Structure formats: structure tokens, C-alpha cells
Amino acid sequence: MIFLLQKNNWVLEFQRFKTVVAEVDLIFSKDDRIFLIEVKKLNDDWRAFQRVGRNQYFSLQKNLVYLSTRLPAFRFESFVCWVDRLNRISFVRVD
């Protein structure tokens, strides 16, 4: 997953970055855009949305608001990324 984004000119800034709100698995940047990514490994595709709990979802949203407020020069976006057993990658944007 990291390689996929780097291949598209995204720069990995942090892994397991802790804010006052919660930990962010991966943070990538490209120009003025910043991606906050929660990564989940899937054993069964049908359980994808069960792998992200309510608290994790809200933590992503809170981090998005927190970092956007602290660093207004950047455009922040947050995603959940699932990697299945065949290493297929899926992204879902969290607003």
C-alpha cells in the first residue's frame, strides 16, 4: 500500500503518528494535500466495515478537524485502507 502511493509521487511522512486525539497509521503528503490513513488487514472481505470500529471512525474525523485547524495551509483527507489476503487494496474516504 505504501509502495502504491509512493509510486504516484506521494511522500510517506509518518507511520503510527500520535496526535492529542488519536494515532494515525500513515500520513502521506503531496503538494498541499495530506492523507491520513487507517490501515486494516482483511481475512474476509465481507467483514471490511466491521474492522473499523465507531471509535476509530470518530478518531479519524477528529484528527481531520484537529490537523486542518492547526495547519490551515494544507488540505487534509482521511481514508480507511483495506488490504485483503491477495494484497488487493481498497480505499474508502472518511469525511
C-alpha positions in Angstrom: 0.0 0.0 0.0 2.8 2.4 0.8 4.6 1.5 -2.4 1.4 2.2 -4.4 1.1 5.8 -3.1 4.8 6.4 -3.4 4.7 5.2 -7.0 2.1 8.0 -7.5 4.5 10.6 -6.0 3.1 10.7 -2.5 5.6 11.1 0.3 5.3 9.0 3.4 5.7 11.5 6.2 4.8 9.4 9.3 3.9 5.9 10.4 1.9 5.5 13.6 1.8 9.2 14.3 0.2 10.2 17.6 -1.8 13.4 17.9 -3.6 14.6 21.0 -6.7 13.0 19.5 -5.5 9.5 18.4 -2.9 7.6 16.5 -2.9 7.8 12.7 -1.4 4.7 10.9 0.0 6.5 7.9 0.4 10.1 6.8 1.3 10.9 3.2 1.8 14.3 1.5 1.8 15.6 -2.0 2.0 19.4 -2.7 -0.6 20.9 -0.3 -2.6 17.7 0.2 -2.2 15.4 3.2 -3.7 12.0 3.5 -4.5 10.4 6.9 -4.8 6.7 6.5 -6.1 4.0 8.8 -4.9 0.6 7.5 -6.7 -2.7 8.1 -5.8 -6.2 7.1 -8.8 -8.3 5.9 -9.1 -12.0 6.4 -12.7 -12.0 5.0 -13.8 -9.3 2.6 -17.4 -9.3 3.9 -16.1 -8.1 7.3 -14.5 -5.0 6.0 -16.7 -2.5 7.8 -16.6 -4.5 11.0 -12.8 -4.0 11.1 -13.2 -0.2 11.7 -15.0 0.5 15.0 -17.0 3.5 15.8 -14.3 4.9 17.9 -11.7 4.6 15.1 -14.0 6.2 12.7 -14.6 9.1 15.0 -10.9 9.4 15.8 -10.2 9.8 12.1 -12.8 12.5 11.8 -11.5 14.3 14.9 -7.9 14.1 13.6 -9.0 15.5 10.3 -10.6 18.5 12.1 -7.8 18.9 14.6 -5.0 18.9 12.0 -7.0 21.0 9.5 -7.4 23.7 12.2 -3.7 23.6 13.2 -2.3 23.6 9.7 -4.8 25.5 7.5 -2.3 25.8 4.6 -2.9 22.1 3.9 -5.9 20.2 2.5 -6.4 17.1 4.7 -8.3 14.0 3.7 -8.8 10.8 5.7 -9.2 7.3 4.4 -9.6 3.7 5.6 -7.5 1.3 3.6 -8.2 -2.4 3.5 -5.7 -4.9 2.3 -7.1 -8.4 1.6 -5.4 -11.8 1.6 -4.4 -11.4 -2.0 -2.9 -8.0 -1.2 -5.6 -6.1 -3.1 -6.1 -2.6 -1.8 -9.3 -0.7 -1.3 -9.7 2.9 -0.1 -12.8 4.5 1.4 -12.8 8.2 2.1 -13.9 9.3 5.6 -15.5 12.7 5.8 
